[in-house]
Amino acid sequence: VVIKAELLDYSTVRGCNILRPYGYAIWENIVSILDKEFKNLGVENVSMPIFIPESLLQKEKEHIKGFAPEVAWVTLGGNEELSEKLCVRPTSEVLFCSHFQKIVNSWRDLPKLYNQWCSVVRWEKTSRPFLRSVEFHWQEGHTIHENSQEAKNFTLKILNLYKDFFENILCIPVILGQKTESEKFAGAEITYTVECIMKDGKALQSATSHYFGNNFSKAFDIKFSNKNNKEELVHQTSWGLSTRVIASIIMTHGDDDGLVLPPDIAPIQVIIIPINLKNKLVIEKSHEIFNIIKNKLKLRCIIDESEQTPGWKFANYEMKGVPIRIEIGPRDIENNQCVLVRRDNHEKIICKFENLSENIEKLILDIKNNMYKTAQKNQENKTKIFESEKDFENFKGFIKMPFCEDSECEDNIKQKYAFTARCIPFDEKIEDNYVCPICGKKAKNYVYFAKAY
């Protein structure tokens, strides 16, 4: 799908892909929407270096330990060996910390709410387009605050922003929760996650928001004078979403004909296909409709006047997931109508020209609602309460289980069944007498398990 829909191509470097115009346009629309939402929270964009000195990366031990297997190193500059190795950033916590340490002195300097849109490098042993690659695009937010409560609140505020984005823009239902100790981000005190289930029953971690506490500020000596003129350490957060989100769109909504794109992020929201290119009235009407859709409805629209056959065009734009197709032929002109075709369910609608604007606006909303409901039904069908260990062998999806949260028990499930703990869901409390069905210890919380990408 990613090749046929022209989202990306493979490059000459293993694990590094070329985002083609159509794939990059999807990412641009995602960036545009999220960037606006971040800025509404007071977040400012910055740009950090691509290289990190080894000594800087070593400052937070848990952090470097977590990323060490994936780090790419630069050891030569031109023909000269470098006096200190440079890491090609896998993430930028240490760069932000080094900068924060220089610019923060007083409580008046706080909070600092920063984000950057960039690419990062992680030397993956195996790669799959959008899911796991050596280089990928993302946003990484980094903030520092006066106290823990303010930082924790901001962490959850970002998490809920991601939730709204997935559900309202991408039409993907999500499960919000906290990662177990074994699964949390290296160097974090708490990691919150947005988990989605794909059509094949595998889970996809789609966005994360981390509360660091003082872990990094201690290592980097990021202090400020409080209102009583006493020195304190800042409290820190980090949060991110990457081009992996495109994988979640493909695998949540796609079908045998290719992509099914949510209207808000589709590079082409409406495609107009004139059936007879030699018919002057058909071409004139196509352009008239184009102007209405583009200028009045403010939707992304194109007319395909290429010499390909109508059938080829239909299949092509279905593969590309364009939400609405408009077909106009000579007979349609005679009848003062056109044909609207929905990509989400292939429904064909005969529409009078005078009703076109209101019908397209209604269709966009109907498509979004239907895509969400379809994905929600898939999530419901692929979620079950644990009954026995045979569920790990036979079920494809989320298994919700009372769990002890013991790392050995968690690792046992992972090694034996390849199911990992996806999250501890919010607001799903268990009874005091519940025990973990795997080891028999007292259960602390419900935990969602699944095989994951």
VENCOR-V156896 format. One record per residue. N is the residue number from 1. RES is the residue in one small letter. SS is DSSP state (A for helix, B for strand, O for the rest). Layout:
N	RES	SS
N	RES	SS
//
This chain:
1	v	O
2	v	O
3	i	O
4	k	O
5	a	O
6	e	O
7	l	O
8	l	B
9	d	B
10	y	B
11	s	O
12	t	O
13	v	O
14	r	O
15	g	O
16	c	O
17	n	B
18	i	B
19	l	B
20	r	O
21	p	A
22	y	A
23	g	A
24	y	A
25	a	A
26	i	A
27	w	A
28	e	A
29	n	A
30	i	A
31	v	A
32	s	A
33	i	A
34	l	A
35	d	A
36	k	A
37	e	A
38	f	A
39	k	A
40	n	A
41	l	O
42	g	O
43	v	O
44	e	B
45	n	B
46	v	O
47	s	O
48	m	O
49	p	O
50	i	O
51	f	B
52	i	B
53	p	B
54	e	A
55	s	A
56	l	A
57	l	A
58	q	O
59	k	O
60	e	O
61	k	A
62	e	A
63	h	A
64	i	A
65	k	A
66	g	A
67	f	A
68	a	A
69	p	A
70	e	A
71	v	O
72	a	B
73	w	B
74	v	B
75	t	B
76	l	B
77	g	B
78	g	O
79	n	O
80	e	B
81	e	B
82	l	B
83	s	B
84	e	B
85	k	B
86	l	B
87	c	B
88	v	B
89	r	O
90	p	O
91	t	O
92	s	O
93	e	A
94	v	A
95	l	A
96	f	A
97	c	A
98	s	A
99	h	A
100	f	A
101	q	A
102	k	A
103	i	A
104	v	O
105	n	O
106	s	B
107	w	A
108	r	A
109	d	A
110	l	O
111	p	O
112	k	B
113	l	B
114	y	B
115	n	B
116	q	B
117	w	B
118	c	B
119	s	B
120	v	B
121	v	B
122	r	O
123	w	O
124	e	O
125	k	O
126	t	O
127	s	O
128	r	B
129	p	O
130	f	O
131	l	O
132	r	B
133	s	O
134	v	O
135	e	B
136	f	B
137	h	B
138	w	B
139	q	B
140	e	B
141	g	B
142	h	B
143	t	B
144	i	B
145	h	B
146	e	O
147	n	O
148	s	A
149	q	A
150	e	A
151	a	A
152	k	A
153	n	A
154	f	A
155	t	A
156	l	A
157	k	A
158	i	A
159	l	A
160	n	A
161	l	A
162	y	A
163	k	A
164	d	A
165	f	A
166	f	A
167	e	A
168	n	A
169	i	A
170	l	O
171	c	O
172	i	O
173	p	O
174	v	O
175	i	B
176	l	B
177	g	B
178	q	B
179	k	O
180	t	O
181	e	O
182	s	O
183	e	O
184	k	O
185	f	O
186	a	O
187	g	O
188	a	O
189	e	O
190	i	B
191	t	B
192	y	B
193	t	B
194	v	B
195	e	B
196	c	B
197	i	B
198	m	O
199	k	O
200	d	O
201	g	O
202	k	O
203	a	B
204	l	B
205	q	B
206	s	B
207	a	B
208	t	B
209	s	B
210	h	B
211	y	B
212	f	B
213	g	B
214	n	O
215	n	A
216	f	A
217	s	A
218	k	A
219	a	A
220	f	A
221	d	O
222	i	O
223	k	B
224	f	B
225	s	B
226	n	O
227	k	O
228	n	O
229	n	O
230	k	O
231	e	B
232	e	B
233	l	B
234	v	O
235	h	B
236	q	B
237	t	B
238	s	B
239	w	B
240	g	B
241	l	B
242	s	B
243	t	O
244	r	A
245	v	A
246	i	A
247	a	A
248	s	A
249	i	A
250	i	A
251	m	A
252	t	A
253	h	A
254	g	O
255	d	B
256	d	O
257	d	O
258	g	B
259	l	O
260	v	O
261	l	O
262	p	O
263	p	A
264	d	A
265	i	A
266	a	O
267	p	O
268	i	O
269	q	O
270	v	B
271	i	B
272	i	B
273	i	B
274	p	B
275	i	O
276	n	O
277	l	O
278	k	O
279	n	O
280	k	A
281	l	A
282	v	A
283	i	A
284	e	A
285	k	A
286	s	A
287	h	A
288	e	A
289	i	A
290	f	A
291	n	A
292	i	A
293	i	A
294	k	A
295	n	A
296	k	A
297	l	O
298	k	O
299	l	O
300	r	O
301	c	B
302	i	B
303	i	B
304	d	O
305	e	O
306	s	O
307	e	O
308	q	O
309	t	O
310	p	A
311	g	A
312	w	A
313	k	A
314	f	A
315	a	A
316	n	A
317	y	A
318	e	A
319	m	A
320	k	O
321	g	O
322	v	O
323	p	O
324	i	B
325	r	B
326	i	B
327	e	B
328	i	B
329	g	O
330	p	A
331	r	A
332	d	A
333	i	A
334	e	A
335	n	O
336	n	O
337	q	B
338	c	B
339	v	B
340	l	B
341	v	B
342	r	B
343	r	O
344	d	O
345	n	O
346	h	O
347	e	O
348	k	B
349	i	B
350	i	B
351	c	B
352	k	B
353	f	A
354	e	A
355	n	A
356	l	A
357	s	A
358	e	A
359	n	A
360	i	A
361	e	A
362	k	A
363	l	A
364	i	A
365	l	A
366	d	A
367	i	A
368	k	A
369	n	A
370	n	A
371	m	A
372	y	A
373	k	A
374	t	A
375	a	A
376	q	A
377	k	A
378	n	A
379	q	A
380	e	A
381	n	A
382	k	O
383	t	B
384	k	B
385	i	B
386	f	O
387	e	O
388	s	O
389	e	O
390	k	A
391	d	A
392	f	A
393	e	A
394	n	A
395	f	O
396	k	O
397	g	O
398	f	B
399	i	B
400	k	B
401	m	B
402	p	B
403	f	B
404	c	O
405	e	O
406	d	O
407	s	A
408	e	A
409	c	A
410	e	A
411	d	A
412	n	A
413	i	A
414	k	A
415	q	A
416	k	A
417	y	A
418	a	O
419	f	O
420	t	B
421	a	B
422	r	B
423	c	B
424	i	B
425	p	B
426	f	O
427	d	O
428	e	O
429	k	O
430	i	O
431	e	O
432	d	O
433	n	O
434	y	O
435	v	B
436	c	O
437	p	O
438	i	O
439	c	O
440	g	O
441	k	O
442	k	B
443	a	O
444	k	O
445	n	B
446	y	B
447	v	B
448	y	B
449	f	B
450	a	B
451	k	O
452	a	B
453	y	O
//
